[in-house]
């Protein structure tokens, strides 16, 4: 899957967050969206995920043969994780994964039970997610994205609320399960984008 930005600009009221971004992101590849807090990294990532509209410009989604993708194809091809995304906190972890993976398939070779094992949350799998700590919830958000069988993986500040063990777990997951995918990370923390070969500095588009 490839994502191409054509003259992408975003404005909130009278303030332009960024202007005229032209860039192509091709798979397999790992890219980092860089910039200080408030620079627009998260906004651009949501635009690239099809979750938010730009003020100007267009996002093009293409499959591996270069053909344009329809909206439903885009949805099934992108996994997304962000600290502010909502989880269904009334569900247990097991119920949540049963729900999530009814829409997207797990990566080949993984099952919902093996994913629970990978999160390290097996002992809490039958507790409501609302009772989880912020770090445990972040593991769930990352797991539902990384372990979904999608060609594109978009991660916004993936190590938010993670302790050192959680950061190391994230690094292991990326090393093992992000190969041959299009991965885009919005971050200003090198621990989160250590594997990215290409960088896009949002500050250049003010």
C-alpha atoms as an extended CHARMM CRD file, in Angstrom:
* protein
*
       206  EXT
         1         1  UNK       CA              0.0000000000        0.0000000000        0.0000000000  PROA      1               0.0000000000
         2         2  UNK       CA              1.1750000000        3.5310000000       -0.8260000000  PROA      2               0.0000000000
         3         3  UNK       CA             -0.0680000000        6.8570000000        0.5520000000  PROA      3               0.0000000000
         4         4  UNK       CA              0.6160000000       10.0710000000       -1.3560000000  PROA      4               0.0000000000
         5         5  UNK       CA              0.0100000000       13.5700000000       -0.0110000000  PROA      5               0.0000000000
         6         6  UNK       CA             -0.8030000000       16.1890000000       -2.6330000000  PROA      6               0.0000000000
         7         7  UNK       CA             -0.6700000000       19.8270000000       -1.4330000000  PROA      7               0.0000000000
         8         8  UNK       CA             -2.0300000000       18.8370000000        1.9910000000  PROA      8               0.0000000000
         9         9  UNK       CA             -2.7900000000       21.8050000000        4.2470000000  PROA      9               0.0000000000
        10        10  UNK       CA             -4.7470000000       22.0770000000        7.4840000000  PROA      10              0.0000000000
        11        11  UNK       CA             -6.2100000000       25.1450000000        9.1120000000  PROA      11              0.0000000000
        12        12  UNK       CA             -8.0260000000       25.5650000000       12.4340000000  PROA      12              0.0000000000
        13        13  UNK       CA            -10.0400000000       28.7670000000       12.2970000000  PROA      13              0.0000000000
        14        14  UNK       CA             -7.5320000000       31.3560000000       11.0010000000  PROA      14              0.0000000000
        15        15  UNK       CA             -4.3810000000       29.4740000000       11.9630000000  PROA      15              0.0000000000
        16        16  UNK       CA             -2.6090000000       27.2270000000        9.4640000000  PROA      16              0.0000000000
        17        17  UNK       CA             -1.1780000000       24.1590000000       11.2070000000  PROA      17              0.0000000000
        18        18  UNK       CA              0.8060000000       23.1380000000        8.1210000000  PROA      18              0.0000000000
        19        19  UNK       CA              0.6990000000       24.0440000000        4.4480000000  PROA      19              0.0000000000
        20        20  UNK       CA              1.3830000000       22.4170000000        1.0920000000  PROA      20              0.0000000000
        21        21  UNK       CA              2.8220000000       19.0420000000        2.0730000000  PROA      21              0.0000000000
        22        22  UNK       CA              3.7010000000       16.8540000000       -0.9050000000  PROA      22              0.0000000000
        23        23  UNK       CA              5.1540000000       13.4750000000       -0.0320000000  PROA      23              0.0000000000
        24        24  UNK       CA              4.8440000000        9.8040000000       -0.9210000000  PROA      24              0.0000000000
        25        25  UNK       CA              4.9800000000        6.9440000000        1.5730000000  PROA      25              0.0000000000
        26        26  UNK       CA              5.5790000000        3.5570000000       -0.0170000000  PROA      26              0.0000000000
        27        27  UNK       CA              5.5800000000        0.0270000000        1.3150000000  PROA      27              0.0000000000
        28        28  UNK       CA              7.6130000000       -1.5980000000        2.5850000000  PROA      28              0.0000000000
        29        29  UNK       CA              9.0550000000        1.3430000000        4.4490000000  PROA      29              0.0000000000
        30        30  UNK       CA              9.2230000000        3.0660000000        7.8230000000  PROA      30              0.0000000000
        31        31  UNK       CA              8.6980000000        6.8260000000        8.1210000000  PROA      31              0.0000000000
        32        32  UNK       CA              8.6960000000        9.2680000000       11.0380000000  PROA      32              0.0000000000
        33        33  UNK       CA              6.6210000000       12.4570000000       11.2450000000  PROA      33              0.0000000000
        34        34  UNK       CA              8.7080000000       14.7510000000       13.4290000000  PROA      34              0.0000000000
        35        35  UNK       CA              8.0260000000       18.0350000000       15.2100000000  PROA      35              0.0000000000
        36        36  UNK       CA              7.4920000000       19.5160000000       18.6680000000  PROA      36              0.0000000000
        37        37  UNK       CA              4.2300000000       19.2400000000       20.5720000000  PROA      37              0.0000000000
        38        38  UNK       CA              1.4970000000       21.1440000000       18.7830000000  PROA      38              0.0000000000
        39        39  UNK       CA              3.2370000000       21.0800000000       15.4150000000  PROA      39              0.0000000000
        40        40  UNK       CA              0.4760000000       19.0260000000       13.7550000000  PROA      40              0.0000000000
        41        41  UNK       CA              2.0030000000       15.5350000000       13.6830000000  PROA      41              0.0000000000
        42        42  UNK       CA             -1.1020000000       13.8440000000       15.0740000000  PROA      42              0.0000000000
        43        43  UNK       CA             -3.3930000000       15.8320000000       12.8140000000  PROA      43              0.0000000000
        44        44  UNK       CA             -1.4170000000       14.8480000000        9.7230000000  PROA      44              0.0000000000
        45        45  UNK       CA             -1.3970000000       11.1980000000       10.7940000000  PROA      45              0.0000000000
        46        46  UNK       CA             -5.1960000000       11.2370000000       11.1820000000  PROA      46              0.0000000000
        47        47  UNK       CA             -5.5100000000       12.7830000000        7.7240000000  PROA      47              0.0000000000
        48        48  UNK       CA             -3.3190000000       10.0110000000        6.3300000000  PROA      48              0.0000000000
        49        49  UNK       CA             -5.4900000000        7.4250000000        8.0650000000  PROA      49              0.0000000000
        50        50  UNK       CA             -8.6020000000        8.8770000000        6.4300000000  PROA      50              0.0000000000
        51        51  UNK       CA             -9.9830000000        9.8830000000        9.8230000000  PROA      51              0.0000000000
        52        52  UNK       CA             -9.8470000000       13.6430000000        9.2420000000  PROA      52              0.0000000000
        53        53  UNK       CA            -10.1410000000       15.8300000000        6.1620000000  PROA      53              0.0000000000
        54        54  UNK       CA             -7.4820000000       18.3330000000        5.0650000000  PROA      54              0.0000000000
        55        55  UNK       CA             -8.4410000000       21.9680000000        4.5260000000  PROA      55              0.0000000000
        56        56  UNK       CA             -6.7170000000       21.8550000000        1.1520000000  PROA      56              0.0000000000
        57        57  UNK       CA             -5.1800000000       19.0960000000       -0.9250000000  PROA      57              0.0000000000
        58        58  UNK       CA             -5.8680000000       15.4190000000       -1.3650000000  PROA      58              0.0000000000
        59        59  UNK       CA             -4.6250000000       12.0870000000       -0.0330000000  PROA      59              0.0000000000
        60        60  UNK       CA             -4.2010000000        9.2880000000       -2.5740000000  PROA      60              0.0000000000
        61        61  UNK       CA             -4.3150000000        5.6600000000       -1.4620000000  PROA      61              0.0000000000
        62        62  UNK       CA             -2.8840000000        3.0760000000       -3.8430000000  PROA      62              0.0000000000
        63        63  UNK       CA             -2.4920000000       -0.6800000000       -3.7180000000  PROA      63              0.0000000000
        64        64  UNK       CA              0.7470000000       -2.4580000000       -4.5890000000  PROA      64              0.0000000000
        65        65  UNK       CA             -0.0620000000       -2.4360000000       -8.3020000000  PROA      65              0.0000000000
        66        66  UNK       CA             -0.6110000000        1.3240000000       -8.2990000000  PROA      66              0.0000000000
        67        67  UNK       CA             -4.3940000000        1.2010000000       -8.5080000000  PROA      67              0.0000000000
        68        68  UNK       CA             -6.5640000000        3.6560000000       -6.5670000000  PROA      68              0.0000000000
        69        69  UNK       CA             -8.1820000000        2.1910000000       -3.4460000000  PROA      69              0.0000000000
        70        70  UNK       CA            -11.8170000000        2.6800000000       -2.4880000000  PROA      70              0.0000000000
        71        71  UNK       CA            -12.8370000000        3.8830000000        0.9720000000  PROA      71              0.0000000000
        72        72  UNK       CA            -13.7000000000        0.4080000000        2.2810000000  PROA      72              0.0000000000
        73        73  UNK       CA            -10.3740000000       -0.9420000000        1.0210000000  PROA      73              0.0000000000
        74        74  UNK       CA             -8.5360000000        1.8590000000        2.8310000000  PROA      74              0.0000000000
        75        75  UNK       CA            -10.3200000000        1.0450000000        6.1000000000  PROA      75              0.0000000000
        76        76  UNK       CA             -9.3300000000       -2.6140000000        5.9100000000  PROA      76              0.0000000000
        77        77  UNK       CA             -5.7540000000       -1.7540000000        4.9370000000  PROA      77              0.0000000000
        78        78  UNK       CA             -4.8200000000        0.6610000000        7.7450000000  PROA      78              0.0000000000
        79        79  UNK       CA             -4.2740000000        0.0070000000       11.4460000000  PROA      79              0.0000000000
        80        80  UNK       CA             -4.1050000000        3.0400000000       13.7240000000  PROA      80              0.0000000000
        81        81  UNK       CA             -3.0810000000        3.6610000000       17.3170000000  PROA      81              0.0000000000
        82        82  UNK       CA             -2.9960000000        6.8980000000       19.3040000000  PROA      82              0.0000000000
        83        83  UNK       CA             -2.9310000000        7.6830000000       23.0370000000  PROA      83              0.0000000000
        84        84  UNK       CA             -6.2300000000        9.5510000000       22.8070000000  PROA      84              0.0000000000
        85        85  UNK       CA             -8.1690000000        6.8660000000       20.9760000000  PROA      85              0.0000000000
        86        86  UNK       CA            -11.0950000000        5.3810000000       22.8540000000  PROA      86              0.0000000000
        87        87  UNK       CA            -11.3090000000        1.7730000000       23.9780000000  PROA      87              0.0000000000
        88        88  UNK       CA            -14.5860000000        0.0800000000       24.8780000000  PROA      88              0.0000000000
        89        89  UNK       CA            -13.8230000000        0.1060000000       28.5740000000  PROA      89              0.0000000000
        90        90  UNK       CA            -16.9130000000       -1.8710000000       29.5940000000  PROA      90              0.0000000000
        91        91  UNK       CA            -15.4960000000       -4.8890000000       27.7570000000  PROA      91              0.0000000000
        92        92  UNK       CA            -12.8760000000       -7.2740000000       29.0780000000  PROA      92              0.0000000000
        93        93  UNK       CA             -9.6830000000       -7.6220000000       27.0730000000  PROA      93              0.0000000000
        94        94  UNK       CA            -10.8560000000      -10.9530000000       25.6880000000  PROA      94              0.0000000000
        95        95  UNK       CA            -14.2150000000       -9.4640000000       24.6880000000  PROA      95              0.0000000000
        96        96  UNK       CA            -12.5080000000       -6.4350000000       23.1400000000  PROA      96              0.0000000000
        97        97  UNK       CA            -10.2300000000       -8.5580000000       20.9530000000  PROA      97              0.0000000000
        98        98  UNK       CA            -13.1770000000      -10.7540000000       19.9430000000  PROA      98              0.0000000000
        99        99  UNK       CA            -14.9650000000       -7.5630000000       18.8650000000  PROA      99              0.0000000000
       100       100  UNK       CA            -11.9740000000       -5.9280000000       17.1510000000  PROA      100             0.0000000000
       101       101  UNK       CA            -10.9000000000       -9.0060000000       15.2390000000  PROA      101             0.0000000000
       102       102  UNK       CA            -14.4150000000       -9.5150000000       13.9010000000  PROA      102             0.0000000000
       103       103  UNK       CA            -13.6190000000       -6.4960000000       11.6650000000  PROA      103             0.0000000000
       104       104  UNK       CA             -9.9320000000       -7.1000000000       10.9590000000  PROA      104             0.0000000000
       105       105  UNK       CA             -8.0500000000      -10.3740000000       10.8510000000  PROA      105             0.0000000000
       106       106  UNK       CA             -5.0520000000      -11.1080000000       13.0830000000  PROA      106             0.0000000000
       107       107  UNK       CA             -1.6470000000      -11.3970000000       11.4500000000  PROA      107             0.0000000000
       108       108  UNK       CA             -0.9850000000      -14.8000000000        9.9640000000  PROA      108             0.0000000000
       109       109  UNK       CA              0.0550000000      -17.2890000000       12.6150000000  PROA      109             0.0000000000
       110       110  UNK       CA             -1.5660000000      -15.3750000000       15.4770000000  PROA      110             0.0000000000
       111       111  UNK       CA             -4.8220000000      -16.0320000000       17.2970000000  PROA      111             0.0000000000
       112       112  UNK       CA             -6.7300000000      -13.8320000000       19.7130000000  PROA      112             0.0000000000
       113       113  UNK       CA             -5.4580000000      -15.9550000000       22.5910000000  PROA      113             0.0000000000
       114       114  UNK       CA             -1.8470000000      -15.7610000000       21.4370000000  PROA      114             0.0000000000
       115       115  UNK       CA             -2.1920000000      -11.9820000000       21.1150000000  PROA      115             0.0000000000
       116       116  UNK       CA             -3.3960000000      -11.8050000000       24.7110000000  PROA      116             0.0000000000
       117       117  UNK       CA             -0.2740000000      -13.7700000000       25.6580000000  PROA      117             0.0000000000
       118       118  UNK       CA              1.9200000000      -11.3320000000       23.7190000000  PROA      118             0.0000000000
       119       119  UNK       CA              0.4730000000       -8.3330000000       25.5440000000  PROA      119             0.0000000000
       120       120  UNK       CA              1.5020000000       -9.8240000000       28.8790000000  PROA      120             0.0000000000
       121       121  UNK       CA             -2.0310000000       -9.2040000000       30.1470000000  PROA      121             0.0000000000
       122       122  UNK       CA             -3.2900000000      -12.7800000000       30.3420000000  PROA      122             0.0000000000
       123       123  UNK       CA             -3.9530000000      -12.5190000000       34.0760000000  PROA      123             0.0000000000
       124       124  UNK       CA             -6.1530000000       -9.4720000000       33.4380000000  PROA      124             0.0000000000
       125       125  UNK       CA             -7.8310000000      -10.7630000000       30.2640000000  PROA      125             0.0000000000
       126       126  UNK       CA            -11.2170000000      -11.1450000000       31.9610000000  PROA      126             0.0000000000
       127       127  UNK       CA            -11.1480000000       -7.7960000000       33.7470000000  PROA      127             0.0000000000
       128       128  UNK       CA            -12.8670000000       -4.7540000000       32.2910000000  PROA      128             0.0000000000
       129       129  UNK       CA            -10.4670000000       -2.5290000000       30.3600000000  PROA      129             0.0000000000
       130       130  UNK       CA            -11.7980000000        0.4320000000       32.3390000000  PROA      130             0.0000000000
       131       131  UNK       CA             -9.9880000000       -0.9940000000       35.3760000000  PROA      131             0.0000000000
       132       132  UNK       CA             -6.6290000000       -1.0920000000       33.5640000000  PROA      132             0.0000000000
       133       133  UNK       CA             -3.8100000000        1.3430000000       34.2360000000  PROA      133             0.0000000000
       134       134  UNK       CA             -2.8790000000        3.8670000000       31.5320000000  PROA      134             0.0000000000
       135       135  UNK       CA              0.1300000000        1.7400000000       30.5680000000  PROA      135             0.0000000000
       136       136  UNK       CA             -1.9890000000       -1.4070000000       30.2290000000  PROA      136             0.0000000000
       137       137  UNK       CA             -4.4840000000        0.4600000000       28.0450000000  PROA      137             0.0000000000
       138       138  UNK       CA             -1.6610000000        1.6690000000       25.8150000000  PROA      138             0.0000000000
       139       139  UNK       CA             -0.5080000000       -1.9170000000       25.3270000000  PROA      139             0.0000000000
       140       140  UNK       CA             -4.0340000000       -2.8120000000       24.2060000000  PROA      140             0.0000000000
       141       141  UNK       CA             -4.1190000000        0.1090000000       21.7500000000  PROA      141             0.0000000000
       142       142  UNK       CA             -0.7910000000       -0.9200000000       20.2670000000  PROA      142             0.0000000000
       143       143  UNK       CA             -1.7500000000       -4.5930000000       20.1230000000  PROA      143             0.0000000000
       144       144  UNK       CA             -5.0000000000       -4.0180000000       18.2300000000  PROA      144             0.0000000000
       145       145  UNK       CA             -3.0400000000       -2.0680000000       15.6220000000  PROA      145             0.0000000000
       146       146  UNK       CA              0.2250000000       -3.9780000000       15.3050000000  PROA      146             0.0000000000
       147       147  UNK       CA             -1.3570000000       -7.4450000000       15.3240000000  PROA      147             0.0000000000
       148       148  UNK       CA             -4.0400000000       -6.6400000000       12.7330000000  PROA      148             0.0000000000
       149       149  UNK       CA             -3.2550000000       -8.0200000000        9.2880000000  PROA      149             0.0000000000
       150       150  UNK       CA             -3.0210000000       -4.7050000000        7.4380000000  PROA      150             0.0000000000
       151       151  UNK       CA             -0.3680000000       -3.4790000000        4.9860000000  PROA      151             0.0000000000
       152       152  UNK       CA             -0.2150000000       -0.0400000000        6.6650000000  PROA      152             0.0000000000
       153       153  UNK       CA              0.4340000000        0.7110000000       10.3390000000  PROA      153             0.0000000000
       154       154  UNK       CA              0.0730000000        4.2900000000       11.6370000000  PROA      154             0.0000000000
       155       155  UNK       CA              1.2520000000        4.9740000000       15.1860000000  PROA      155             0.0000000000
       156       156  UNK       CA              0.9060000000        8.2330000000       17.1120000000  PROA      156             0.0000000000
       157       157  UNK       CA              3.3490000000        8.5720000000       20.0480000000  PROA      157             0.0000000000
       158       158  UNK       CA              3.2740000000        4.7920000000       20.6250000000  PROA      158             0.0000000000
       159       159  UNK       CA              5.2720000000        4.7450000000       23.8770000000  PROA      159             0.0000000000
       160       160  UNK       CA              3.0010000000        7.1540000000       25.7430000000  PROA      160             0.0000000000
       161       161  UNK       CA              2.3350000000        5.8630000000       29.2920000000  PROA      161             0.0000000000
       162       162  UNK       CA              4.6410000000        2.8500000000       28.8300000000  PROA      162             0.0000000000
       163       163  UNK       CA              7.2730000000        1.9570000000       31.4060000000  PROA      163             0.0000000000
       164       164  UNK       CA             10.6770000000        0.6440000000       30.3170000000  PROA      164             0.0000000000
       165       165  UNK       CA              9.3810000000       -2.8960000000       30.0380000000  PROA      165             0.0000000000
       166       166  UNK       CA              6.5560000000       -1.6480000000       27.8330000000  PROA      166             0.0000000000
       167       167  UNK       CA              8.9810000000        0.2780000000       25.6190000000  PROA      167             0.0000000000
       168       168  UNK       CA             11.1070000000       -2.8360000000       25.1740000000  PROA      168             0.0000000000
       169       169  UNK       CA              7.9790000000       -4.8220000000       24.3480000000  PROA      169             0.0000000000
       170       170  UNK       CA              7.0700000000       -2.2220000000       21.6990000000  PROA      170             0.0000000000
       171       171  UNK       CA             10.5540000000       -2.4870000000       20.1770000000  PROA      171             0.0000000000
       172       172  UNK       CA             10.2450000000       -6.2870000000       20.0210000000  PROA      172             0.0000000000
       173       173  UNK       CA              6.8150000000       -6.0910000000       18.3770000000  PROA      173             0.0000000000
       174       174  UNK       CA              8.0740000000       -3.6420000000       15.7620000000  PROA      174             0.0000000000
       175       175  UNK       CA             11.1160000000       -5.7820000000       14.9950000000  PROA      175             0.0000000000
       176       176  UNK       CA              9.0510000000       -8.9380000000       14.5920000000  PROA      176             0.0000000000
       177       177  UNK       CA              5.7020000000       -7.8100000000       13.2090000000  PROA      177             0.0000000000
       178       178  UNK       CA              6.2520000000       -4.5620000000       11.2580000000  PROA      178             0.0000000000
       179       179  UNK       CA              8.3930000000       -6.0250000000        8.4840000000  PROA      179             0.0000000000
       180       180  UNK       CA              7.2010000000       -5.6240000000        4.8910000000  PROA      180             0.0000000000
       181       181  UNK       CA              4.5470000000       -3.0860000000        5.9260000000  PROA      181             0.0000000000
       182       182  UNK       CA              4.1750000000        0.6420000000        5.5160000000  PROA      182             0.0000000000
       183       183  UNK       CA              4.8010000000        2.0500000000        9.0010000000  PROA      183             0.0000000000
       184       184  UNK       CA              4.4010000000        5.7480000000        9.8420000000  PROA      184             0.0000000000
       185       185  UNK       CA              5.1550000000        7.0280000000       13.3410000000  PROA      185             0.0000000000
       186       186  UNK       CA              4.2620000000       10.5100000000       14.6140000000  PROA      186             0.0000000000
       187       187  UNK       CA              6.6820000000       11.3250000000       17.4000000000  PROA      187             0.0000000000
       188       188  UNK       CA              9.3150000000       13.5770000000       18.9080000000  PROA      188             0.0000000000
       189       189  UNK       CA             10.8340000000       10.7030000000       20.9190000000  PROA      189             0.0000000000
       190       190  UNK       CA             13.5680000000        8.7180000000       19.1880000000  PROA      190             0.0000000000
       191       191  UNK       CA             12.6620000000        5.5790000000       21.1510000000  PROA      191             0.0000000000
       192       192  UNK       CA              9.4150000000        5.4930000000       19.1860000000  PROA      192             0.0000000000
       193       193  UNK       CA             10.8360000000        5.8830000000       15.6800000000  PROA      193             0.0000000000
       194       194  UNK       CA             14.2610000000        4.2450000000       16.1130000000  PROA      194             0.0000000000
       195       195  UNK       CA             13.6370000000        1.9540000000       13.1240000000  PROA      195             0.0000000000
       196       196  UNK       CA             12.4350000000        4.6330000000       10.6880000000  PROA      196             0.0000000000
       197       197  UNK       CA             14.7130000000        5.3070000000        7.7310000000  PROA      197             0.0000000000
       198       198  UNK       CA             12.9700000000        8.4280000000        6.4130000000  PROA      198             0.0000000000
       199       199  UNK       CA             11.8620000000       11.5470000000        8.2880000000  PROA      199             0.0000000000
       200       200  UNK       CA              9.3340000000       14.2850000000        7.5060000000  PROA      200             0.0000000000
       201       201  UNK       CA              9.7750000000       17.4330000000        9.6260000000  PROA      201             0.0000000000
       202       202  UNK       CA              6.3820000000       19.1610000000        9.9720000000  PROA      202             0.0000000000
       203       203  UNK       CA              8.0740000000       22.4140000000       10.9870000000  PROA      203             0.0000000000
       204       204  UNK       CA              9.2210000000       22.8770000000        7.3810000000  PROA      204             0.0000000000
       205       205  UNK       CA              5.6120000000       23.3090000000        6.2690000000  PROA      205             0.0000000000
       206       206  UNK       CA              4.5100000000       26.2450000000        8.4200000000  PROA      206             0.0000000000
